[in-house]
Amino acid sequence: MVGRVTGALVRSLLVMVMIATPATLLPGNGADTAQIVALIALFGGILTFVEYSSAYPGLVEFRYAPPFNRIRYLSLFITVFLLTVIARGAYEPTPMTVFVQAVGQLIGHAIDFPYSPVRLMTLMLSTSTSAAHVEEVRVAAGMAYLISLIMLSIFVIVLKIFGWPSSNGTFNVWVNLPTFDPTIGGDVVARLERDARVNLALGFLLPFLVPAVVKAASSSFGEITLAQPQTMIWMVAAWAFLPASLFMRGIAMSRVADMIREKRRQNAALQGALQAA
């Protein structure tokens, strides 16, 4: 009980630090912005603490199947931190901001080819956006997209080499997939594989669809500029992180389906051996 509460407290503090990072590092934030960020960080911390301190499943998936959520958190935190460093470089250049901007610029231009997600992200901006700001968005998008690809690569390595999630012992579907009800309709394996395919498809399409949808909606709701640094940071981070997170979820659910199928095969073989004996 004490260990669970302590772990939940640490996780809640880490979530609050991540949410507050842009407002803390960027200059020129007003009192209203600080209060709003503090309120959101407090809400995120409380939600995380309640989820991880409870013995029963809530909304967080794969809660007892590390390092799934740890990889996702670390990826999002690194993305937010580096994008904040890039945005800070426009106000207070330092050797660190210059280095991160140079790396991001190299990555952004390497990924910025016709019909790529980074190119669509820059085309989403208003036609009146300055060239310097378009370059800043390109650098941020390239950096965020690369981090999301690294996150996926690390998860696949953990899955293949360490045999996730069976390496952590018995996998409880009810606890780790609280929003998935195995008792409702159809075979569990077929439903898991169907959900996995849906998540993989969404993870692949979202980086392309989001800029296109935003650009199409700009005629009704106004053109997007991402002029505010914090707006740019969170929009670009979400644009890169959510599809990669869906990819991870799809891969994980496919892995769980394979484990259930293999367990059924072993049970069937055992029953056949017992009947033969």
C-alpha positions in Angstrom: 0.0 0.0 0.0 2.8 2.5 1.0 4.8 1.6 -2.1 1.8 2.0 -4.4 1.0 5.4 -2.9 4.6 6.6 -3.1 4.9 5.5 -6.7 1.6 7.3 -7.5 2.9 10.5 -5.8 6.2 10.4 -7.8 4.3 9.8 -11.1 1.9 12.7 -10.3 4.9 15.0 -9.6 6.5 14.0 -12.9 3.3 14.7 -14.8 3.0 18.1 -13.2 6.6 19.0 -14.0 6.1 18.0 -17.7 2.9 20.2 -17.9 4.6 23.2 -16.3 7.9 22.9 -18.3 7.0 25.3 -21.2 5.5 28.0 -18.9 8.5 27.7 -16.5 11.2 27.9 -19.2 9.7 30.4 -21.6 10.0 34.1 -20.7 7.2 36.7 -20.8 4.3 34.6 -19.3 1.7 36.6 -17.5 0.0 35.9 -14.2 -3.1 34.6 -15.9 -1.1 32.1 -18.0 0.8 30.9 -14.9 -2.4 30.3 -13.0 -4.0 28.4 -15.9 -0.9 26.2 -16.3 -0.7 25.6 -12.6 -4.4 24.6 -12.5 -3.9 22.2 -15.5 -0.8 20.7 -13.9 -2.6 20.2 -10.6 -5.5 18.5 -12.3 -3.1 16.2 -14.2 -1.2 15.4 -11.1 -4.4 14.6 -9.1 -5.7 12.4 -11.9 -2.4 10.5 -12.2 -2.2 10.0 -8.4 -5.8 8.7 -8.2 -5.2 6.3 -11.1 -1.9 4.8 -9.8 -2.8 4.8 -6.0 -6.0 2.8 -6.6 -5.8 -1.0 -6.5 -8.5 -1.2 -9.2 -8.3 -0.3 -12.9 -9.4 3.1 -14.0 -8.5 4.8 -17.3 -4.8 4.3 -17.7 -4.0 1.2 -19.8 -1.0 -1.1 -19.3 -0.6 0.2 -15.7 1.0 -3.0 -14.5 2.9 -3.7 -17.7 6.1 -1.6 -17.6 7.8 0.0 -19.4 4.9 0.8 -21.7 3.7 4.0 -20.0 7.2 4.9 -18.9 8.4 5.0 -22.6 5.4 7.1 -23.5 5.9 9.6 -20.7 9.6 9.9 -21.3 9.0 10.5 -25.0 6.4 13.2 -24.4 8.5 14.9 -21.8 11.6 15.0 -24.0 9.5 16.3 -26.9 8.0 19.1 -24.8 11.4 20.0 -23.3 13.2 20.1 -26.6 10.4 22.1 -28.3 10.5 24.5 -25.3 14.3 24.9 -25.8 13.7 25.6 -29.5 11.1 28.2 -28.7 13.2 29.8 -26.0 16.1 30.2 -28.4 14.0 32.9 -30.3 14.1 35.0 -27.1 17.2 34.1 -25.2 19.8 32.3 -27.4 22.2 30.1 -25.5 24.7 27.4 -26.7 22.1 24.8 -25.7 19.3 26.4 -27.7 21.5 27.0 -30.7 22.6 23.3 -30.7 19.1 22.0 -30.3 17.9 24.3 -33.1 20.7 23.2 -35.4 19.9 19.5 -34.8 16.2 20.2 -35.3 16.8 22.1 -38.4 18.9 19.3 -39.9 16.1 16.8 -39.0 13.3 19.0 -40.2 14.8 19.6 -43.6 15.7 15.9 -44.0 12.1 14.9 -43.3 10.5 17.9 -45.2 9.8 16.3 -48.6 6.6 16.5 -50.6 3.6 14.9 -48.9 5.6 14.2 -45.7 3.9 14.9 -42.4 6.4 17.8 -41.7 5.7 19.4 -45.1 1.9 19.1 -44.4 2.5 20.7 -41.0 4.1 23.8 -42.5 1.5 24.0 -45.3 -1.2 24.1 -42.5 0.0 27.5 -41.4 -1.5 30.8 -42.6 -0.2 32.2 -45.9 0.7 35.4 -43.9 3.0 33.5 -41.6 6.6 34.8 -41.7 9.3 32.6 -43.2 11.2 32.6 -39.8 8.1 31.2 -38.0 7.5 28.6 -40.7 11.1 27.5 -40.2 10.6 27.3 -36.5 7.5 25.1 -36.9 9.4 22.9 -39.4 12.3 22.5 -36.9 9.8 21.7 -34.1 7.8 19.3 -36.2 10.9 17.5 -37.4 12.3 17.1 -33.9 9.0 15.9 -32.5 8.4 13.4 -35.3 11.9 11.9 -34.9 11.4 11.5 -31.1 8.1 9.7 -31.8 9.8 7.3 -34.2 12.5 6.7 -31.6 9.8 5.9 -29.0 8.3 3.3 -31.4 11.7 1.8 -32.1 12.5 1.5 -28.4 9.1 -0.2 -27.7 9.6 -2.7 -30.5 13.0 -3.5 -29.2 11.6 -4.1 -25.6 8.9 -6.2 -27.1 11.1 -8.4 -29.2 14.2 -8.8 -27.0 12.6 -8.8 -23.5 9.4 -10.5 -24.5 7.1 -7.8 -23.2 4.7 -8.1 -21.5 5.2 -11.8 -20.4 8.6 -10.8 -19.0 6.7 -9.0 -16.2 4.9 -12.2 -15.1 1.2 -12.9 -15.5 -0.6 -10.4 -17.7 -4.0 -9.4 -16.4 -6.2 -8.2 -19.3 -8.8 -6.6 -16.9 -6.3 -4.5 -15.0 -4.1 -3.5 -18.0 -6.9 -2.9 -20.5 -9.7 -1.4 -18.3 -11.6 0.0 -21.3 -11.6 -3.3 -23.0 -14.4 -5.7 -21.8 -13.5 -9.3 -22.7 -17.0 -10.5 -21.9 -18.8 -8.5 -24.5 -19.5 -10.0 -27.9 -17.3 -12.2 -30.0 -14.0 -13.9 -29.5 -11.5 -12.0 -27.4 -8.6 -12.6 -29.8 -10.5 -11.5 -32.8 -11.6 -8.3 -31.0 -8.1 -7.5 -29.9 -6.7 -8.0 -33.4 -9.5 -5.8 -34.8 -8.7 -3.0 -32.3 -5.0 -3.4 -33.0 -5.6 -2.9 -36.7 -7.7 0.2 -36.1 -5.1 1.7 -33.8 -2.3 1.0 -36.3 -4.3 2.5 -39.1 -5.1 5.7 -37.1 -1.5 5.9 -35.9 -0.3 5.9 -39.6 -3.0 8.3 -40.9 -3.2 10.9 -38.2 0.1 12.8 -38.9 -1.3 13.3 -42.5 -4.9 13.9 -41.6 -4.6 16.4 -38.8 -2.8 19.1 -40.9 -5.2 18.5 -43.8 -8.3 18.8 -41.5 -7.0 21.9 -39.8 -6.2 23.5 -43.1 -9.7 22.7 -44.5 -11.3 24.0 -41.3 -9.3 27.3 -41.4 -11.8 28.8 -43.8 -14.5 28.5 -41.2 -12.6 29.0 -37.9 -9.7 31.3 -39.0 -6.2 30.5 -40.2 -3.7 28.8 -38.0 -0.5 30.6 -37.2 0.9 28.9 -34.0 2.3 32.3 -33.1 2.2 31.7 -29.4 5.1 29.5 -28.3 3.2 27.4 -25.8 0.4 26.8 -28.4 3.0 25.7 -30.9 4.8 23.4 -28.4 1.6 21.6 -27.3 0.1 21.3 -30.8 3.3 19.9 -32.4 3.9 17.6 -29.4 0.3 16.2 -29.6 0.6 15.9 -33.4 3.6 13.7 -33.1 2.9 11.9 -29.8 -0.7 10.8 -30.3 -0.2 8.8 -33.6 2.9 7.1 -32.1 1.0 6.3 -28.9 -1.8 4.7 -31.0 0.9 2.7 -32.9 2.2 1.5 -29.6 -1.3 0.6 -28.4 -2.0 -1.3 -31.6 1.3 -3.3 -31.4 0.6 -4.0 -27.7 -2.9 -5.3 -28.3 -1.7 -7.5 -31.1 0.9 -8.9 -28.8 -1.7 -9.6 -26.1 -3.8 -11.4 -28.8 -0.9 -13.5 -29.7 -0.2 -14.4 -26.1 -3.9 -15.5 -25.6 -3.8 -17.5 -28.8 -0.6 -19.3 -27.7 -2.0 -19.9 -24.2 -5.1 -21.5 -25.8 -2.9 -23.7 -28.0 -0.9 -24.9 -25.0 -4.0 -25.7 -23.0 -5.5 -27.6 -26.0 -2.3 -29.6 -26.4 -2.2 -30.3 -22.6 -5.8 -31.5 -22.6 -5.1 -33.7 -25.6 -2.1 -35.2 -23.9 -4.2 -35.9 -20.7 -7.0 -37.5 -22.7 -4.5 -39.7 -24.6 -2.9 -40.8 -21.3 
